[in-house]
């Protein structure tokens, strides 16, 4: 049976998986965007943030957000990205 490695019931080290994927695609930074309706991924944020920091990757954490970004998310992301350019 197929199972998703990112599903809410997956038994996977999400911090390691996220960091590995960020390295694979040569990301400079990561945005963790979690919508209000899905609280399960928030439990993994502290470990993900620590793993990304250890890998030298910037991280913007956006929790309890609207799915449609109508809560000012675009402006926050833009400001954060501009701060990385300094």
Secondary structure, DSSP 8 states (H G I E B T S, - for coil): ----TTSTT--S-HHHHHHHHHHHTT-SEEEEEEETT--GGGGGHHHHHHHHHHTT-EEEEEEEE-TT-TTTHHHHHHHHHHHHT-
